[in-house]
Amino acid sequence: MSGDQPFPQPFGPYSLERFVASGGMAEVFLARRTDGALPADLRLCVKRILAEVQKQPEYVTMFKDEAALSMRLLHPNIVRVFDFGDVGGRLYMAMEYVDGMDLGTLQRKLRAKSEALSVPHALQAGIDICAGLAHAHTLVDEQRRPLKLIHRDVSPQNIMISSRGEVKLTDFGIAKAVGRETHTATGMIKGKVQYMAPEQALGQHIDQRIDQFAAGIVIWEMVTGARLFADKSELLVFEKIIRQPTPKASSVRAEVPAIVDQVLARALAKSPDERYPDMRAFGAALAQALAQCTNQAFGGASGRRVDLAAMVAYVMGQGPSPSLVAPPPEATTSRSTVNLSATPSPRPATGPMRLPTGSMTPLPAPTATARSSSGLAVSAPVGEGAPWGTPGTGLGAAGVEPMRPRSNPASQMMAAPQQRGTPVLALGGALVLGLVLGFVLATLTARTDVAAQAGCGAINVEAMVTANDELQSAQDALNAGDFARAESLALRSNGRSASPRGHYLLGQLAVRVGDTGRALEHFRCVTVLAPDGDDAKRLRAALGGR
């Protein structure tokens, strides 16, 4: 039975009425339940695992985990899962049907009109996203023990907005919870790179605050109508997330109030410790920002909501621009990207924004000015604890540049001829030598912990000489085209002691065979071990066009 057969199609207790979509893991159908267990007029979505995917145990485990977790999540801002089972050897789950579109589609349709969500609409949707995530993050098991659920894939494609204006999270397929981590390898990147927190992209320890960072990106993009961490390759996106200060939303859209900049700056802090303590606090801050933007109690428990339904109807061509909003001015061209150097004309804050024309300009490079880890002056917590939203260079033919011995400042100092001088000078030289050696040892010790936490291997100072000899042989083998021997030697060297050069060589090998994903993993480790070294720069160049 497949999506190309005539409809309706029987499938266990369901009648599949229409094919909706298919992804890498499952296919989705519009359906109704026919055995009387649910109302006959209740429209559902049946998500059925693909036949070829069901042969792979890892994906079966992921599908079962998603179903088991999703059936526990009962909240207006999360797509509900009613049923999970097996029909003819095919796993499925029956879910709530959301009559509307995902946030990514809504934003694309607005960009096609050279428009973006109004600031109040974006904040209201953000409040609802926070409400759904807050519920998921506080989920407990039968013994009332926290499951510590992390969505790990908060992105516009996984946020639905119904025709009634309801905002609902979906797709907990790669969610992480206590006791359900068998399909997550150490150091493995899970989720969409453009919506990852820095610690997630680096393969470090993660907690629920990565969902807050991802939600912050989504809300920043709704507020501005622009992409925050977009670039021509995942590698460049990866570097932006880790190193580049986050621009203020008001630098893209001048009418964004300062309080919105402050709230988003905290959620998008590079360090998890500088973010809000949880999604409830983030939602409260957004609700306070919305109230200040509109001078009304929008988003609060006793206040009314911004009318997202009218916005969805407008985007779908089923209604006028939301009420009380002046028609947006005409754009000079049909292009819908945002020009950061342009200053938008002032306009009412509650309607769709007509985007200025032009192309996205490069974001400013980091300066020496003191900044927080987010790159902005982050204010004190806004609205924590307040009532909040109601639920609702590249490789050429000649190969890799040959490895050359690295100079060691300490060894050079020890090998230098003795200078005649006073005892004071001799004592000073010994002191400098001691400081250099101490710094090198401290750096290696610190890097050992970082490397191990990031899943890049352990640094063993005693084994470095042997490991370096193996790396030189691996480089020679790579230059000679003996990829199998090069890989074997590089892996053996990394087994003795992790090093940027070892991961660099393995990354170059991955580039040669076209395995960009594996090359990106090794680049991540090179960045962890030596963020500003030549190996990181060369591997970045090799990956730059991919």
N, C-alpha and C positions, 0 to 999 in steps of 0.2 A: 504494500500500500504506500503510495507516495503522493506528493503534492500535485503531480501532473495528471492524476486520475480524476474522473468526473466527481463532482460533489453533489450531495453530501456523501461522506464515507463513514461507515460504522467503525468505531474503535472502542472496544469494551463497552462501558456504560455511556459512552459519548457519541455524538454525531458531529463529525468534523465538517463544517459548512464552507469554509474558505481558507485557502493558504494565505498566511500573513507574511512570513519572513523565514529566512534560514541563516544560521551562522555557522561557525566552525565546529560547534558542539551539538546543536539541536535545531529543530525546525518548529515553527509556531503556527497553530491553526486557530481560527475562530470556531467555537464549538458550543454545544448545548448538552446538558446531561439529560439522558432519556429514560432513566430507571426510576424517576420520582424522588430520588434522594435530595435533589435541589429543584427549585422552581423551573418549570419548562421554559419560561421566557427569560431566564437569567443567562446572559451572554457571558461566556468564559473564553479563556485562551488555554489551549492545551499545548504545552511545551514538551516535545517528544525527542528523546536522544536519537541522533543519527545512527543508522545501522552499523556503519563502519566504525563509528566512535565507540559503540558499545563493546567492541572487541578489545578495547584498550582499558585495562583495569584502573589506571590513574584517572581517566576521565569519568568512568563509572563512579568512582569514589567522589569526585568533585560534584557530580550531578546529584548523588544521594545526599551529600553534605548540604548542598544548596537547598534541596527539598526539606530536609530535616530542620535546618535552621529557619527557613522561610515560614514553615508552618507554625513556628513559635511566635512569629512576629505579627502581632495584631495591633495595628495602629493606622489611623486614617492617612498618614503620610508614607505608608509602605504598601506596595502592591501585595494583596493577600493571596496566599496559596491555600486552596481548599482541599486538595487531594493529591496523593502521590501513590503510584503503583506500577504494575508491570502488566502489559497486555501482549501476549504472544512473544515474550522475550524482549519487548521494547519498553524501557523505562519512560515514565512520563510524569508530569505534574500539571494539575489543573489550577489555573490562576485567575484572579480577577481581571476582567476586560476593562481597559481604560480607553474610553472614547475620547481621543484627542491626539497628541503627538508628543514625542520626546523633546526635551529642551534643545538638543542640538538641531533638530529639524526646525523648531520654532525660530531659533536664532538665525539659521540659514535663510529662512523665508523673509525675516525682517531685513537681513543684509541685502537680499535681492531687491528690496524696496528702498535701499539706502537708509534704513532706520535701525533703531535699537530699542530695547525695552526702556521704559521710563525708569528713573531711579526708584520711585516708590514700588513699581511692579517688581523690579529686581530684588529689592529688599524684602518684600512680602514673600516672594518665592524662596529667598534665602532663609527666612524665618521658618518656613515649612520644612525645608531641607534639614535644618538644624533639629527640628522637632522629631523628624523620622530617625535621624541618626542618634539623637539622645535616647530614644526608646530602644534602639538596637544595642547601643553601648551599655545600657543598664539591664539587659536581659539576664535572667537567672535560670538555673536548671531546677529539677524537681526538689532538690534539697536546699533551694534558695541560695546556691552558690553562684557568684557572678561568672558568666561565660566569657566575659572580656572580649566580646565580639568586635571585630574590625572589618569593615566592608572591603577596603583596599582597592576599590574601583569606582569611587565617586567621580562621575563625569557626566556631561550633558546627555550622552546616549543612554544613561541609566537613571535618568530623572524624567518621569512622565508628567505632563500637564493635561488634565482632562478638559473637556468642553465646559464643565461646570467650575473650572478654575482650581481644581484640586491638584496639589503637587505630591507626587508619590515616587519614592525610591524603589528601584527594582534591581534584579540581577545580583544576588549574593553568591554567585558561582565561585569566586575565589576568596570569599570571606574567611577570616581566620578566627577560630574560637578555641577555648581550652578543650583539649581532648580531640581536636580535629585538625591536625597539622601534618598528617602522613604524606600529603601530596605537595608539601612545600620544602624544597631542598635548601640547605644553608647557602646564603648569598644569592639565591635565585630572585630575579626581579619579577614581581607580579603586579599587573595593572598597566594602565596607559601611561606612558612616560610623561606626556604633557601635563598630567594631573598628579604627579608623584611629589611627595615631600622629599627634601634632601636626604634625610636618613633612610628613606625607603629606596631611593635611587642608588644610594651607596651600599645597599645591602646590610645596613647596620640594624641594631635592635629597633623594633617598631612597637608602637602602642596605638591607642585610639586617636591620638593627636594627629596621625597622618591623615585620617578622614577629615579632620578640621582644616588642615592645610589644603586638601583637595577641594573641600567645599568653599574655602576662601578663594581659590582660583576660579571656580565656577561662578561665584557671586561677583568677583572682580570683572569677569568677562561679560556677565549680564549687565552690570552697571555701565561698562564702557562701550560695549558692542565690539570689542577687539579681542584678539587672542593674546594671552599673557606670555606663555612659553612656547611659541610657535617658531619653527625654523625649518630649513630644507632637509635636515637629517636629525635622527634621534640623538646622535652624539652631541650636536650643537644644543639641542633642547636640554639634554642631560647637564651640560656645562652651565647653561643659564640658570637652571634650577638650583644648582649647588653654589654658584659663585656670584651671580649677578644680582645686585640690589633690586628689589621689587619696586617698580615705578608707582607713584600715587595714581589712583584712578582719576583724580582731578587733572593730572598732567595730560590725560587723553581726552577727558570730557570736562570742560571748565566748570560746568554747573554742579558738579558733584560736591556736596558740602564737606567741610573739613572733618566733621564727626564720622562720616563714612570712610574717609581716608584712614582715620585713626583706628576704627574698628577692623578694617581689612588688614592694616599694617600688623596688628597684633596676631590675627589668625594666620598671616602669611610669614611670620617670623621664621628665619632659618633654623633657629634653635627651638626644639619642642618646649623647653622650659619657659620660653618667652611668650608662648601662645596662651589662649584661654585654658583654664583647668579642665573644661569639658564643653560639650556641645550646648548644654543648657545655658552656660554663661555666655557663649558666643551668640546664641539666639536672643538672649536678653539684651545684649549690646546692640544687635541689629534692630530689635524692636524699639529701643530708645532712639536710635538714629532715625528710624522711620517716623516716629512720633515728632521728632525735631524737624524733619524734612517737610512734614505735612501740617504740623501744628494740630494734629488730631491723634487720638489713641488707636491708630491702626496697629494691627498685629497683636494687641494685648488681649488678655483673657476677657476683659469687659469692653473692649473696643471693637470696631468693625474692621473688616478686611478690605484691602485694596482689591478692586474687582479684576481678578485675573481672567475670569470667564469672558469678559468683554474683550480683553486683549487677544485671547485665543480665537474668538469668533472673528475679530478683525484680521488676524493673520491668515485664517482659513478662508477669508473672502466672504464670510457669512454675516458681517456686521460692519458698522462704521467705525472709525477711529474712536477709542473710548471716550465717553462723555466728559464734558467740561475741559476738553483739550482742543486747542486751536490746531487747524491742519498744519502739518509740518511744511516748512518751506521747501521749494523745489531744489534738488541738487543740480549742479552744473553738468555732471556726467552721470553715467549709470554705474560707475565703480563704487563699491561698497566698503572698501577698506578704510581704516582710520589713519589720518595724517597727524602724527603726534606734534608736528610743528604748527598745525593749524589751530586756531582758537574758535570753537563753535560759537555761533550767535546765541545770546541769551534767549531762552524760551521757557514756556511753562514746564514745571518739573514732573507733571503727572502723565504726559503723553509720550508716544514713541518719539525718539530723537532721530532727526534726519542727520545722517552721518556726513561729515565733510568729505570731500573727494580727495583723491591722491593716494599714495601708497604709504605703508607703515615705515617710518624712519627708524634707524637703529637706535636702540636704547642707550642712554649715556653710560660710559665706562665708569667703574668705581673710582672715586677720588680719595684723597687723603683725609677728607673731612671725617670727623668722628661720627660713627653711625652705630645703630644697633645691628644685630645680625640680620634683620630684615632690610637694612639699608635706609630705614626711616626713623624719625624721632617718634618712638611709640609712646602714647600717652598712658596714663594710669587706667585701670580697668573701667570700662564704660558699662554701667548698668548691671553689674554682676548681682545676682540674687533678686533682681526685680521680676515681677510677673511678666511673662512673655508669651510668644505666639501660641495661638490655639492650634492643636493638631489639624489638621486639614492638609715634495714632499711625499706623496703617495708612492707606492711601490712601482718602480720601472722594471724593464726587462733585466737590468743588471742585478736586481735583488736588493736586499736590505743593506744599508750602510754597514760596513764591517765594524765589529765591536773593537774598541780601543781601550787599553787599560786606563782606569780612572786615576787621577792624581789624588793622593791622600795628604792633606796638609800636615797631619801629625807625623807621618813617616818622613815627609820632606824636612820637617824641622829636626827630627832625630838624626837624619843623615847629613845635615848641613855641617860644614866644618866649624870647629869651635872658634869663636871670636875672642881675641884678647880684650880684657876689660876689667873693670872693678868688680868686686864681689857683689855689689848692688845690682849691676847689670846681669850678672850670672843668676842671681836670685830672681830678678824680674823675668828673665827668659824661662826659668823653670816654672815660675808661676803661670806664665802665658801657656806653656806646654800643658801644664796640668789642667788649666781651664778648658783648653781645646779638647783634650782627651775626655774630660768629664762631660763636656757638651755632647760629643759624639756618642758616648755610652748612654747618656740620658736620652738622647734622641732615638737611638735604637731601641732602648727599653720601652719608651712611650709608643713607638711605632709597632712594637710587638703586640701590645694590647689592641691597638686600633686594627691591625691587620687580622688578628684572630677574630675579633668581633665582626668584621666585615666579610668573613668567610674567604679570605685571600691567603690563608696559610699562616704558619708561625715563623717568626724570625729567630734564627739560631746563630748567635754571633760566632760560636766556636766552629760551626760547620761552613762558614761563609767562604773560606779559602777553597775548599773542595767544590762547593757549589759554584763559585766563580769560574773554576777550571772547566766544569761541565758546561757552563753557559758559553764559554769561549768555543768549546767544541760544538755546541749546538748552533752557534752563529756560523761557524765554518761549514757545518752540514747544510744549513739553510742556504748559504751562498752557493753551495755546490749543487743545490736542487734535491738533496736527500731529505725530503720533508719528514719521512717516518723516523729517521734517526734524530733529526733536529727536535721533533716533538718528544721523543723518548728521553733525550738528554735534558731538555728544558723541564719536563715534568719531574725527572729525577732530581734536578737541581732545586726546584721549588719544594720538593719533598724534604730536602735537607734544610733549606732556609728560604722563606719567601723573599722575593726581591722584585723591584720594578723591572729590571732587565729580563727576568724569567717570564713575568707576565707579558712584557712587551714582545718577546719572541713568540710566545704562544698566541698572542693577539695577531702578530704578523702572519703566522701560519694560518690562522682562521680567516684572515682577509684573503689570503692566496686561494683558499678552497671555497670562498664565497660564503662562509658562515658568519654573517654580520652579527648575529645575536651572541655567539661565543666571543667574537672579537670585542664586542661592547662590554661583556663581562670582564675580560682581561684588561680593557682600558680602565674600567672602574677600579680594579685593583692597583693598576699603575698610579691612578690618581690618588688612591688612599695612601700608598706607600711613598710616593714622591710627586706631589701635586704640581710642582713647578719645574720638574726635571725634563731633560731632553727626550727621554723615552716617551713621556706623556705627549710631548709636542709632535714627535714623529708618528706615533700611533694615531694621534688625532688627525694628522695630515693624511695618513693612509685611509682613514675612515671618513674623511671629510665629505666626499661626494656620494656617500651611501645613505 
